[in-house]
Amino acid sequence: MDETPWFMYIAKKYNIWFPSSGKSKHWATPTKYVAYYETEKSDSSNLSNENPKTITYIAKNKKYWDAIIINDAKSIEELKPLFDDPITKKGISSWTHTFSVVLTEDPIRLKKPIKKGMARVDGFSLNNFELPKFINADDIEELRNK
């Protein structure tokens, strides 16, 4: 999942990510893990990514909410800290659309960052790999050649 600094902040601090819904309004199938690709672009949050242009963290997904609205999200106990944090509160509170959100386990830092450009990430699912293998992989090709 491509993450700007604002979204990466939320992922690491609150174990939460917001999957994009793509062309459809809802996901077809939730994934077992999320691998965070940290973008090099900045955003309006004045934050920056520590590891731009790499996958450096992976997290196991625990709980999913699909097509929720802000008022519903504010009532979910696990999501309440987002609305108390000044960095996240302003951006999220202005959302007027439905969105999906995932609660994860603590993101785990990979043995070494994987550059997305080393191989195409598209076309294979993280559900095919056990977490220790992914954490210790030298590159995406090593995972493909399991």
N, CA, C and O atoms as a GROMACS GRO file, in nm:
protein
  584
    1MET      N    1   0.084  -0.116   0.000
    1MET     CA    2   0.000   0.000   0.000
    1MET      C    3   0.090   0.124   0.000
    1MET      O    4   0.173   0.140   0.089
    2ASP      N    5   0.074   0.211  -0.098
    2ASP     CA    6   0.152   0.335  -0.104
    2ASP      C    7   0.110   0.426   0.011
    2ASP      O    8  -0.008   0.455   0.029
    3GLU      N    9   0.209   0.472   0.087
    3GLU     CA   10   0.178   0.555   0.204
    3GLU      C   11   0.255   0.686   0.200
    3GLU      O   12   0.378   0.688   0.197
    4THR      N   13   0.182   0.797   0.201
    4THR     CA   14   0.244   0.927   0.218
    4THR      C   15   0.283   0.940   0.365
    4THR      O   16   0.242   0.857   0.446
    5PRO      N   17   0.361   1.040   0.401
    5PRO     CA   18   0.403   1.054   0.542
    5PRO      C   19   0.288   1.058   0.642
    5PRO      O   20   0.299   0.999   0.750
    6TRP      N   21   0.179   1.124   0.609
    6TRP     CA   22   0.065   1.133   0.701
    6TRP      C   23   0.006   0.995   0.728
    6TRP      O   24  -0.021   0.960   0.843
    7PHE      N   25  -0.015   0.918   0.622
    7PHE     CA   26  -0.069   0.783   0.638
    7PHE      C   27   0.029   0.690   0.708
    7PHE      O   28  -0.011   0.603   0.785
    8MET      N   29   0.158   0.706   0.680
    8MET     CA   30   0.259   0.622   0.745
    8MET      C   31   0.265   0.652   0.895
    8MET      O   32   0.284   0.562   0.976
    9TYR      N   33   0.250   0.777   0.931
    9TYR     CA   34   0.244   0.817   1.072
    9TYR      C   35   0.132   0.742   1.143
    9TYR      O   36   0.152   0.687   1.251
   10ILE      N   37   0.014   0.738   1.082
   10ILE     CA   38  -0.100   0.669   1.140
   10ILE      C   39  -0.073   0.518   1.149
   10ILE      O   40  -0.105   0.455   1.249
   11ALA      N   41  -0.014   0.463   1.045
   11ALA     CA   42   0.014   0.319   1.043
   11ALA      C   43   0.108   0.280   1.158
   11ALA      O   44   0.084   0.180   1.226
   12LYS      N   45   0.213   0.357   1.178
   12LYS     CA   46   0.312   0.321   1.281
   12LYS      C   47   0.266   0.359   1.422
   12LYS      O   48   0.294   0.286   1.517
   13LYS      N   49   0.197   0.469   1.436
   13LYS     CA   50   0.158   0.513   1.570
   13LYS      C   51   0.031   0.444   1.620
   13LYS      O   52   0.020   0.413   1.738
   14TYR      N   53  -0.065   0.421   1.531
   14TYR     CA   54  -0.195   0.370   1.574
   14TYR      C   55  -0.228   0.230   1.519
   14TYR      O   56  -0.335   0.176   1.548
   15ASN      N   57  -0.138   0.172   1.441
   15ASN     CA   58  -0.163   0.038   1.382
   15ASN      C   59  -0.292   0.039   1.299
   15ASN      O   60  -0.375  -0.051   1.309
   16ILE      N   61  -0.305   0.141   1.219
   16ILE     CA   62  -0.425   0.158   1.136
   16ILE      C   63  -0.383   0.196   0.995
   16ILE      O   64  -0.292   0.277   0.976
   17TRP      N   65  -0.449   0.138   0.898
   17TRP     CA   66  -0.430   0.183   0.760
   17TRP      C   67  -0.565   0.190   0.690
   17TRP      O   68  -0.662   0.124   0.729
   18PHE      N   69  -0.568   0.271   0.586
   18PHE     CA   70  -0.688   0.296   0.510
   18PHE      C   71  -0.667   0.241   0.369
   18PHE      O   72  -0.606   0.307   0.285
   19PRO      N   73  -0.718   0.121   0.342
   19PRO     CA   74  -0.700   0.068   0.206
   19PRO      C   75  -0.781   0.148   0.105
   19PRO      O   76  -0.891   0.194   0.134
   20SER      N   77  -0.723   0.164  -0.011
   20SER     CA   78  -0.799   0.234  -0.115
   20SER      C   79  -0.902   0.138  -0.170
   20SER      O   80  -0.878   0.017  -0.178
   21SER      N   81  -1.014   0.191  -0.207
   21SER     CA   82  -1.120   0.105  -0.256
   21SER      C   83  -1.114   0.085  -0.406
   21SER      O   84  -1.196   0.013  -0.463
   22GLY      N   85  -1.018   0.149  -0.472
   22GLY     CA   86  -1.004   0.132  -0.616
   22GLY      C   87  -1.127   0.180  -0.691
   22GLY      O   88  -1.188   0.280  -0.655
   23LYS      N   89  -1.161   0.107  -0.795
   23LYS     CA   90  -1.276   0.147  -0.877
   23LYS      C   91  -1.408   0.110  -0.812
   23LYS      O   92  -1.509   0.177  -0.834
   24SER      N   93  -1.407   0.005  -0.731
   24SER     CA   94  -1.532  -0.033  -0.665
   24SER      C   95  -1.544   0.040  -0.532
   24SER      O   96  -1.448   0.098  -0.483
   25LYS      N   97  -1.661   0.037  -0.474
   25LYS     CA   98  -1.683   0.106  -0.348
   25LYS      C   99  -1.635   0.024  -0.229
   25LYS      O  100  -1.612   0.079  -0.121
   26HIS      N  101  -1.619  -0.107  -0.246
   26HIS     CA  102  -1.581  -0.194  -0.136
   26HIS      C  103  -1.475  -0.293  -0.182
   26HIS      O  104  -1.460  -0.317  -0.302
   27TRP      N  105  -1.401  -0.350  -0.086
   27TRP     CA  106  -1.305  -0.455  -0.121
   27TRP      C  107  -1.378  -0.582  -0.157
   27TRP      O  108  -1.493  -0.603  -0.117
   28ALA      N  109  -1.312  -0.665  -0.232
   28ALA     CA  110  -1.366  -0.797  -0.259
   28ALA      C  111  -1.322  -0.891  -0.147
   28ALA      O  112  -1.404  -0.962  -0.089
   29THR      N  113  -1.192  -0.892  -0.115
   29THR     CA  114  -1.138  -0.982  -0.013
   29THR      C  115  -1.032  -0.908   0.067
   29THR      O  116  -0.937  -0.855   0.009
   30PRO      N  117  -1.044  -0.903   0.198
   30PRO     CA  118  -0.938  -0.843   0.280
   30PRO      C  119  -0.811  -0.927   0.274
   30PRO      O  120  -0.818  -1.049   0.255
   31THR      N  121  -0.698  -0.864   0.288
   31THR     CA  122  -0.570  -0.935   0.285
   31THR      C  123  -0.527  -0.972   0.426
   31THR      O  124  -0.578  -0.920   0.524
   32LYS      N  125  -0.432  -1.064   0.433
   32LYS     CA  126  -0.378  -1.109   0.561
   32LYS      C  127  -0.277  -1.009   0.617
   32LYS      O  128  -0.270  -0.988   0.738
   33TYR      N  129  -0.199  -0.947   0.528
   33TYR     CA  130  -0.094  -0.852   0.567
   33TYR      C  131  -0.105  -0.725   0.484
   33TYR      O  132  -0.168  -0.723   0.378
   34VAL      N  133  -0.044  -0.620   0.533
   34VAL     CA  134  -0.022  -0.500   0.454
   34VAL      C  135   0.128  -0.473   0.454
   34VAL      O  136   0.193  -0.477   0.559
   35ALA      N  137   0.182  -0.446   0.336
   35ALA     CA  138   0.322  -0.406   0.323
   35ALA      C  139   0.319  -0.258   0.286
   35ALA      O  140   0.257  -0.219   0.187
   36TYR      N  141   0.385  -0.177   0.365
   36TYR     CA  142   0.380  -0.032   0.345
   36TYR      C  143   0.492   0.013   0.253
   36TYR      O  144   0.609   0.001   0.288
   37TYR      N  145   0.456   0.066   0.138
   37TYR     CA  146   0.553   0.127   0.048
   37TYR      C  147   0.554   0.275   0.080
   37TYR      O  148   0.455   0.346   0.057
   38GLU      N  149   0.666   0.322   0.135
   38GLU     CA  150   0.675   0.463   0.175
   38GLU      C  151   0.708   0.550   0.054
   38GLU      O  152   0.810   0.531  -0.011
   39THR      N  153   0.620   0.643   0.026
   39THR     CA  154   0.641   0.730  -0.090
   39THR      C  155   0.748   0.834  -0.059
   39THR      O  156   0.779   0.863   0.056
   40GLU      N  157   0.805   0.888  -0.166
   40GLU     CA  158   0.904   0.994  -0.147
   40GLU      C  159   0.839   1.130  -0.146
   40GLU      O  160   0.900   1.229  -0.105
   41LYS      N  161   0.715   1.135  -0.192
   41LYS     CA  162   0.647   1.265  -0.196
   41LYS      C  163   0.603   1.307  -0.056
   41LYS      O  164   0.570   1.224   0.029
   42SER      N  165   0.603   1.435  -0.035
   42SER     CA  166   0.560   1.487   0.094
   42SER      C  167   0.411   1.520   0.086
   42SER      O  168   0.350   1.512  -0.021
   43ASP      N  169   0.355   1.557   0.197
   43ASP     CA  170   0.217   1.598   0.199
   43ASP      C  171   0.204   1.721   0.288
   43ASP      O  172   0.306   1.774   0.333
   44SER      N  173   0.086   1.764   0.313
   44SER     CA  174   0.066   1.889   0.389
   44SER      C  175   0.085   1.872   0.540
   44SER      O  176   0.065   1.968   0.615
   45SER      N  177   0.123   1.755   0.585
   45SER     CA  178   0.135   1.730   0.729
   45SER      C  179   0.267   1.776   0.790
   45SER      O  180   0.282   1.773   0.912
   46ASN      N  181   0.361   1.818   0.708
   46ASN     CA  182   0.496   1.854   0.754
   46ASN      C  183   0.572   1.734   0.811
   46ASN      O  184   0.669   1.751   0.884
   47LEU      N  185   0.528   1.614   0.778
   47LEU     CA  186   0.598   1.492   0.817
   47LEU      C  187   0.677   1.444   0.696
   47LEU      O  188   0.655   1.491   0.584
   48SER      N  189   0.768   1.351   0.717
   48SER     CA  190   0.838   1.290   0.604
   48SER      C  191   0.855   1.142   0.632
   48SER      O  192   0.858   1.099   0.747
   49ASN      N  193   0.866   1.064   0.526
   49ASN     CA  194   0.889   0.922   0.540
   49ASN      C  195   1.038   0.896   0.563
   49ASN      O  196   1.123   0.956   0.498
   50GLU      N  197   1.067   0.805   0.654
   50GLU     CA  198   1.205   0.772   0.687
   50GLU      C  199   1.272   0.690   0.578
   50GLU      O  200   1.394   0.696   0.561
   51ASN      N  201   1.194   0.612   0.504
   51ASN     CA  202   1.248   0.518   0.407
   51ASN      C  203   1.178   0.531   0.272
   51ASN      O  204   1.112   0.437   0.228
   52PRO      N  205   1.191   0.647   0.206
   52PRO     CA  206   1.118   0.666   0.082
   52PRO      C  207   1.159   0.566  -0.026
   52PRO      O  208   1.274   0.524  -0.034
   53LYS      N  209   1.061   0.530  -0.108
   53LYS     CA  210   1.078   0.439  -0.221
   53LYS      C  211   1.113   0.297  -0.180
   53LYS      O  212   1.178   0.224  -0.255
   54THR      N  213   1.070   0.256  -0.058
   54THR     CA  214   1.095   0.120  -0.014
   54THR      C  215   0.976   0.065   0.063
   54THR      O  216   0.891   0.139   0.114
   55ILE      N  217   0.972  -0.068   0.071
   55ILE     CA  218   0.883  -0.136   0.165
   55ILE      C  219   0.971  -0.168   0.284
   55ILE      O  220   1.064  -0.248   0.273
   56THR      N  221   0.944  -0.108   0.397
   56THR     CA  222   1.026  -0.125   0.516
   56THR      C  223   0.948  -0.187   0.630
   56THR      O  224   1.007  -0.245   0.722
   57TYR      N  225   0.816  -0.174   0.627
   57TYR     CA  226   0.732  -0.228   0.734
   57TYR      C  227   0.622  -0.316   0.674
   57TYR      O  228   0.572  -0.292   0.564
   58ILE      N  229   0.587  -0.418   0.750
   58ILE     CA  230   0.475  -0.504   0.717
   58ILE      C  231   0.396  -0.526   0.846
   58ILE      O  232   0.454  -0.529   0.955
   59ALA      N  233   0.265  -0.541   0.833
   59ALA     CA  234   0.182  -0.564   0.952
   59ALA      C  235   0.074  -0.667   0.917
   59ALA      O  236   0.026  -0.674   0.804
   60LYS      N  237   0.039  -0.744   1.017
   60LYS     CA  238  -0.070  -0.840   1.002
   60LYS      C  239  -0.202  -0.769   1.032
   60LYS      O  240  -0.214  -0.701   1.134
   61ASN      N  241  -0.298  -0.785   0.944
   61ASN     CA  242  -0.428  -0.722   0.961
   61ASN      C  243  -0.510  -0.801   1.063
   61ASN      O  244  -0.510  -0.924   1.063
   62LYS      N  245  -0.579  -0.727   1.151
   62LYS     CA  246  -0.658  -0.791   1.256
   62LYS      C  247  -0.807  -0.771   1.239
   62LYS      O  248  -0.884  -0.866   1.253
   63LYS      N  249  -0.849  -0.649   1.210
   63LYS     CA  250  -0.991  -0.617   1.210
   63LYS      C  251  -1.020  -0.517   1.098
   63LYS      O  252  -0.942  -0.424   1.074
   64TYR      N  253  -1.133  -0.535   1.030
   64TYR     CA  254  -1.169  -0.454   0.914
   64TYR      C  255  -1.304  -0.386   0.934
   64TYR      O  256  -1.398  -0.443   0.990
   65TRP      N  257  -1.310  -0.264   0.887
   65TRP     CA  258  -1.438  -0.195   0.877
   65TRP      C  259  -1.446  -0.144   0.734
   65TRP      O  260  -1.354  -0.077   0.686
   66ASP      N  261  -1.553  -0.175   0.666
   66ASP     CA  262  -1.567  -0.137   0.526
   66ASP      C  263  -1.684  -0.040   0.511
   66ASP      O  264  -1.790  -0.059   0.571
   67ALA      N  265  -1.663   0.061   0.431
   67ALA     CA  266  -1.767   0.159   0.398
   67ALA      C  267  -1.830   0.221   0.522
   67ALA      O  268  -1.952   0.221   0.538
   68ILE      N  269  -1.744   0.275   0.609
   68ILE     CA  270  -1.795   0.345   0.727
   68ILE      C  271  -1.786   0.496   0.703
   68ILE      O  272  -1.718   0.542   0.612
   69ILE      N  273  -1.855   0.571   0.785
   69ILE     CA  274  -1.851   0.717   0.778
   69ILE      C  275  -1.786   0.768   0.907
   69ILE      O  276  -1.770   0.693   1.004
   70ILE      N  277  -1.748   0.893   0.908
   70ILE     CA  278  -1.676   0.953   1.020
   70ILE      C  279  -1.750   0.932   1.153
   70ILE      O  280  -1.688   0.890   1.251
   71ASN      N  281  -1.877   0.961   1.158
   71ASN     CA  282  -1.950   0.947   1.285
   71ASN      C  283  -1.946   0.805   1.337
   71ASN      O  284  -1.936   0.784   1.458
   72ASP      N  285  -1.953   0.706   1.248
   72ASP     CA  286  -1.941   0.566   1.290
   72ASP      C  287  -1.800   0.538   1.340
   72ASP      O  288  -1.782   0.472   1.443
   73ALA      N  289  -1.700   0.587   1.268
   73ALA     CA  290  -1.561   0.565   1.306
   73ALA      C  291  -1.531   0.624   1.444
   73ALA      O  292  -1.459   0.563   1.523
   74LYS      N  293  -1.587   0.740   1.473
   74LYS     CA  294  -1.564   0.804   1.603
   74LYS      C  295  -1.621   0.723   1.718
   74LYS      O  296  -1.577   0.739   1.832
   75SER      N  297  -1.717   0.638   1.692
   75SER     CA  298  -1.777   0.557   1.798
   75SER      C  299  -1.707   0.422   1.819
   75SER      O  300  -1.741   0.349   1.912
   76ILE      N  301  -1.610   0.389   1.735
   76ILE     CA  302  -1.538   0.262   1.747
   76ILE      C  303  -1.420   0.282   1.842
   76ILE      O  304  -1.333   0.365   1.818
   77GLU      N  305  -1.418   0.206   1.948
   77GLU     CA  306  -1.317   0.222   2.055
   77GLU      C  307  -1.174   0.221   2.000
   77GLU      O  308  -1.093   0.305   2.039
   78GLU      N  309  -1.142   0.127   1.912
   78GLU     CA  310  -1.006   0.115   1.860
   78GLU      C  311  -0.963   0.233   1.774
   78GLU      O  312  -0.844   0.256   1.755
   79LEU      N  313  -1.057   0.308   1.722
   79LEU     CA  314  -1.026   0.421   1.634
   79LEU      C  315  -1.027   0.556   1.704
   79LEU      O  316  -0.980   0.655   1.648
   80LYS      N  317  -1.080   0.561   1.825
   80LYS     CA  318  -1.094   0.688   1.897
   80LYS      C  319  -0.964   0.767   1.910
   80LYS      O  320  -0.968   0.890   1.900
   81PRO      N  321  -0.847   0.703   1.934
   81PRO     CA  322  -0.724   0.782   1.947
   81PRO      C  323  -0.692   0.868   1.825
   81PRO      O  324  -0.627   0.972   1.838
   82LEU      N  325  -0.736   0.828   1.707
   82LEU     CA  326  -0.712   0.909   1.586
   82LEU      C  327  -0.775   1.047   1.597
   82LEU      O  328  -0.720   1.145   1.546
   83PHE      N  329  -0.888   1.053   1.662
   83PHE     CA  330  -0.963   1.178   1.668
   83PHE      C  331  -0.917   1.268   1.782
   83PHE      O  332  -0.966   1.380   1.796
   84ASP      N  333  -0.824   1.220   1.863
   84ASP     CA  334  -0.765   1.300   1.970
   84ASP      C  335  -0.629   1.355   1.931
   84ASP      O  336  -0.578   1.446   1.997
   85ASP      N  337  -0.569   1.302   1.826
   85ASP     CA  338  -0.436   1.341   1.782
   85ASP      C  339  -0.449   1.461   1.688
   85ASP      O  340  -0.517   1.452   1.586
   86PRO      N  341  -0.385   1.574   1.721
   86PRO     CA  342  -0.399   1.693   1.636
   86PRO      C  343  -0.350   1.672   1.493
   86PRO      O  344  -0.400   1.736   1.401
   87ILE      N  345  -0.252   1.584   1.474
   87ILE     CA  346  -0.198   1.560   1.339
   87ILE      C  347  -0.301   1.488   1.253
   87ILE      O  348  -0.315   1.519   1.134
   88THR      N  349  -0.373   1.394   1.310
   88THR     CA  350  -0.468   1.315   1.232
   88THR      C  351  -0.610   1.371   1.235
   88THR      O  352  -0.684   1.357   1.138
   89LYS      N  353  -0.646   1.432   1.343
   89LYS     CA  354  -0.783   1.479   1.366
   89LYS      C  355  -0.833   1.571   1.255
   89LYS      O  356  -0.944   1.554   1.203
   90LYS      N  357  -0.752   1.668   1.219
   90LYS     CA  358  -0.795   1.767   1.120
   90LYS      C  359  -0.824   1.703   0.985
   90LYS      O  360  -0.928   1.729   0.925
   91GLY      N  361  -0.733   1.619   0.938
   91GLY     CA  362  -0.753   1.557   0.807
   91GLY      C  363  -0.869   1.462   0.802
   91GLY      O  364  -0.949   1.466   0.709
   92ILE      N  365  -0.879   1.375   0.900
   92ILE     CA  366  -0.984   1.274   0.900
   92ILE      C  367  -1.121   1.337   0.922
   92ILE      O  368  -1.219   1.296   0.859
   93SER      N  369  -1.130   1.434   1.008
   93SER     CA  370  -1.259   1.494   1.040
   93SER      C  371  -1.324   1.561   0.920
   93SER      O  372  -1.446   1.580   0.918
   94SER      N  373  -1.246   1.597   0.820
   94SER     CA  374  -1.302   1.663   0.702
   94SER      C  375  -1.351   1.563   0.596
   94SER      O  376  -1.410   1.604   0.496
   95TRP      N  377  -1.329   1.434   0.618
   95TRP     CA  378  -1.373   1.335   0.520
   95TRP      C  379  -1.525   1.329   0.517
   95TRP      O  380  -1.589   1.318   0.622
   96THR      N  381  -1.582   1.337   0.401
   96THR     CA  382  -1.727   1.334   0.388
   96THR      C  383  -1.775   1.207   0.317
   96THR      O  384  -1.895   1.186   0.302
   97HIS      N  385  -1.684   1.124   0.275
   97HIS     CA  386  -1.718   1.002   0.203
   97HIS      C  387  -1.707   0.880   0.295
   97HIS      O  388  -1.653   0.889   0.406
   98THR      N  389  -1.757   0.768   0.249
   98THR     CA  390  -1.735   0.645   0.324
   98THR      C  391  -1.594   0.597   0.295
   98THR      O  392  -1.537   0.628   0.189
   99PHE      N  393  -1.537   0.524   0.387
   99PHE     CA  394  -1.401   0.474   0.370
   99PHE      C  395  -1.388   0.340   0.440
   99PHE      O  396  -1.473   0.301   0.519
  100SER      N  397  -1.279   0.272   0.410
  100SER     CA  398  -1.248   0.146   0.476
  100SER      C  399  -1.128   0.168   0.566
  100SER      O  400  -1.043   0.252   0.537
  101VAL      N  401  -1.122   0.094   0.675
  101VAL     CA  402  -1.013   0.108   0.770
  101VAL      C  403  -0.980  -0.030   0.826
  101VAL      O  404  -1.067  -0.114   0.845
  102VAL      N  405  -0.851  -0.051   0.852
  102VAL     CA  406  -0.803  -0.178   0.905
  102VAL      C  407  -0.719  -0.153   1.029
  102VAL      O  408  -0.632  -0.066   1.030
  103LEU      N  409  -0.746  -0.230   1.133
  103LEU     CA  410  -0.663  -0.231   1.252
  103LEU      C  411  -0.562  -0.343   1.235
  103LEU      O  412  -0.600  -0.455   1.201
  104THR      N  413  -0.434  -0.314   1.257
  104THR     CA  414  -0.328  -0.414   1.239
  104THR      C  415  -0.259  -0.445   1.371
  104THR      O  416  -0.279  -0.377   1.472
  105GLU      N  417  -0.176  -0.547   1.367
  105GLU     CA  418  -0.082  -0.567   1.476
  105GLU      C  419   0.026  -0.461   1.459
  105GLU      O  420   0.026  -0.389   1.360
  106ASP      N  421   0.118  -0.449   1.556
  106ASP     CA  422   0.226  -0.352   1.542
  106ASP      C  423   0.303  -0.377   1.412
  106ASP      O  424   0.338  -0.491   1.384
  107PRO      N  425   0.329  -0.273   1.332
  107PRO     CA  426   0.410  -0.292   1.212
  107PRO      C  427   0.549  -0.344   1.250
  107PRO      O  428   0.609  -0.299   1.347
  108ILE      N  429   0.598  -0.437   1.172
  108ILE     CA  430   0.729  -0.497   1.195
  108ILE      C  431   0.825  -0.447   1.089
  108ILE      O  432   0.793  -0.446   0.970
  109ARG      N  433   0.941  -0.405   1.133
  109ARG     CA  434   1.044  -0.358   1.041
  109ARG      C  435   1.112  -0.477   0.975
  109ARG      O  436   1.152  -0.571   1.042
  110LEU      N  437   1.124  -0.472   0.843
  110LEU     CA  438   1.191  -0.578   0.769
  110LEU      C  439   1.340  -0.578   0.798
  110LEU      O  440   1.396  -0.477   0.841
  111LYS      N  441   1.405  -0.692   0.775
  111LYS     CA  442   1.550  -0.705   0.796
  111LYS      C  443   1.623  -0.595   0.719
  111LYS      O  444   1.716  -0.533   0.771
  112LYS      N  445   1.581  -0.573   0.596
  112LYS     CA  446   1.634  -0.460   0.518
  112LYS      C  447   1.524  -0.414   0.424
  112LYS      O  448   1.444  -0.495   0.378
  113PRO      N  449   1.519  -0.285   0.396
  113PRO     CA  450   1.414  -0.233   0.309
  113PRO      C  451   1.418  -0.298   0.171
  113PRO      O  452   1.525  -0.327   0.118
  114ILE      N  453   1.301  -0.320   0.115
  114ILE     CA  454   1.289  -0.376  -0.019
  114ILE      C  455   1.249  -0.264  -0.113
  114ILE      O  456   1.148  -0.197  -0.092
  115LYS      N  457   1.329  -0.243  -0.215
  115LYS     CA  458   1.296  -0.140  -0.313
  115LYS      C  459   1.190  -0.196  -0.406
  115LYS      O  460   1.205  -0.304  -0.463
  116LYS      N  461   1.084  -0.121  -0.421
  116LYS     CA  462   0.974  -0.165  -0.505
  116LYS      C  463   1.019  -0.184  -0.649
  116LYS      O  464   0.967  -0.271  -0.718
  117GLY      N  465   1.112  -0.104  -0.694
  117GLY     CA  466   1.158  -0.112  -0.832
  117GLY      C  467   1.237  -0.236  -0.866
  117GLY      O  468   1.263  -0.261  -0.984
  118MET      N  469   1.277  -0.315  -0.766
  118MET     CA  470   1.356  -0.435  -0.793
  118MET      C  471   1.274  -0.540  -0.867
  118MET      O  472   1.330  -0.620  -0.942
  119ALA      N  473   1.145  -0.542  -0.847
  119ALA     CA  474   1.056  -0.636  -0.914
  119ALA      C  475   0.915  -0.582  -0.905
  119ALA      O  476   0.884  -0.500  -0.818
  120ARG      N  477   0.831  -0.628  -0.993
  120ARG     CA  478   0.692  -0.583  -0.987
  120ARG      C  479   0.625  -0.642  -0.864
  120ARG      O  480   0.632  -0.762  -0.840
  121VAL      N  481   0.561  -0.558  -0.787
  121VAL     CA  482   0.486  -0.603  -0.671
  121VAL      C  483   0.349  -0.651  -0.716
  121VAL      O  484   0.293  -0.744  -0.658
  122ASP      N  485   0.296  -0.589  -0.820
  122ASP     CA  486   0.163  -0.626  -0.869
  122ASP      C  487   0.165  -0.773  -0.913
  122ASP      O  488   0.265  -0.823  -0.964
  123GLY      N  489   0.053  -0.837  -0.894
  123GLY     CA  490   0.041  -0.972  -0.947
  123GLY      C  491   0.069  -1.084  -0.848
  123GLY      O  492   0.055  -1.201  -0.885
  124PHE      N  493   0.107  -1.053  -0.726
  124PHE     CA  494   0.113  -1.160  -0.627
  124PHE      C  495   0.061  -1.109  -0.495
  124PHE      O  496   0.067  -0.990  -0.465
  125SER      N  497   0.009  -1.201  -0.418
  125SER     CA  498  -0.058  -1.165  -0.294
  125SER      C  499   0.030  -1.193  -0.174
  125SER      O  500   0.100  -1.294  -0.169
  126LEU      N  501   0.026  -1.103  -0.078
  126LEU     CA  502   0.101  -1.125   0.047
  126LEU      C  503   0.041  -1.240   0.127
  126LEU      O  504   0.104  -1.289   0.221
  127ASN      N  505  -0.078  -1.283   0.092
  127ASN     CA  506  -0.139  -1.395   0.163
  127ASN      C  507  -0.066  -1.526   0.139
  127ASN      O  508  -0.088  -1.623   0.212
  128ASN      N  509   0.020  -1.531   0.039
  128ASN     CA  510   0.092  -1.653   0.006
  128ASN      C  511   0.218  -1.674   0.089
  128ASN      O  512   0.286  -1.776   0.073
  129PHE      N  513   0.251  -1.581   0.177
  129PHE     CA  514   0.378  -1.587   0.249
  129PHE      C  515   0.357  -1.582   0.398
  129PHE      O  516   0.269  -1.512   0.449
  130GLU      N  517   0.440  -1.656   0.468
  130GLU     CA  518   0.441  -1.646   0.613
  130GLU      C  519   0.520  -1.521   0.650
  130GLU      O  520   0.614  -1.485   0.580
  131LEU      N  521   0.482  -1.456   0.757
  131LEU     CA  522   0.543  -1.331   0.798
  131LEU      C  523   0.696  -1.341   0.816
  131LEU      O  524   0.766  -1.252   0.768
  132PRO      N  525   0.750  -1.445   0.882
  132PRO     CA  526   0.897  -1.451   0.897
  132PRO      C  527   0.971  -1.454   0.763
  132PRO      O  528   1.079  -1.395   0.752
  133LYS      N  529   0.916  -1.521   0.662
  133LYS     CA  530   0.982  -1.524   0.531
  133LYS      C  531   0.986  -1.385   0.470
  133LYS      O  532   1.088  -1.345   0.414
  134PHE      N  533   0.878  -1.312   0.481
  134PHE     CA  534   0.874  -1.177   0.424
  134PHE      C  535   0.970  -1.085   0.498
  134PHE      O  536   1.042  -1.007   0.436
  135ILE      N  537   0.970  -1.094   0.630
  135ILE     CA  538   1.057  -1.007   0.710
  135ILE      C  539   1.204  -1.026   0.674
  135ILE      O  540   1.281  -0.931   0.675
  136ASN      N  541   1.243  -1.149   0.644
  136ASN     CA  542   1.384  -1.181   0.618
  136ASN      C  543   1.422  -1.183   0.470
  136ASN      O  544   1.538  -1.210   0.438
  137ALA      N  545   1.330  -1.155   0.381
  137ALA     CA  546   1.360  -1.159   0.237
  137ALA      C  547   1.457  -1.049   0.199
  137ALA      O  548   1.450  -0.938   0.252
  138ASP      N  549   1.546  -1.080   0.107
  138ASP     CA  550   1.639  -0.980   0.056
  138ASP      C  551   1.573  -0.894  -0.051
  138ASP      O  552   1.606  -0.776  -0.066
  139ASP      N  553   1.480  -0.952  -0.126
  139ASP     CA  554   1.409  -0.876  -0.227
  139ASP      C  555   1.280  -0.948  -0.264
  139ASP      O  556   1.255  -1.059  -0.218
  140ILE      N  557   1.201  -0.885  -0.346
  140ILE     CA  558   1.073  -0.942  -0.385
  140ILE      C  559   1.093  -1.068  -0.468
  140ILE      O  560   1.013  -1.161  -0.458
  141GLU      N  561   1.197  -1.073  -0.549
  141GLU     CA  562   1.223  -1.192  -0.629
  141GLU      C  563   1.244  -1.315  -0.541
  141GLU      O  564   1.204  -1.425  -0.580
  142GLU      N  565   1.306  -1.299  -0.426
  142GLU     CA  566   1.324  -1.411  -0.334
  142GLU      C  567   1.188  -1.467  -0.291
  142GLU      O  568   1.173  -1.588  -0.276
  143LEU      N  569   1.093  -1.382  -0.271
  143LEU     CA  570   0.959  -1.427  -0.234
  143LEU      C  571   0.891  -1.498  -0.351
  143LEU      O  572   0.824  -1.600  -0.333
  144ARG      N  573   0.909  -1.445  -0.470
  144ARG     CA  574   0.847  -1.507  -0.588
  144ARG      C  575   0.903  -1.647  -0.613
  144ARG      O  576   0.831  -1.735  -0.661
  145ASN      N  577   1.029  -1.668  -0.581
  145ASN     CA  578   1.096  -1.795  -0.608
  145ASN      C  579   1.094  -1.890  -0.492
  145ASN      O  580   1.176  -1.981  -0.483
  146LYS      N  581   1.001  -1.871  -0.401
  146LYS     CA  582   0.995  -1.954  -0.282
  146LYS      C  583   0.989  -2.098  -0.322
  146LYS      O  584   0.983  -2.186  -0.236
   0.00000   0.00000   0.00000
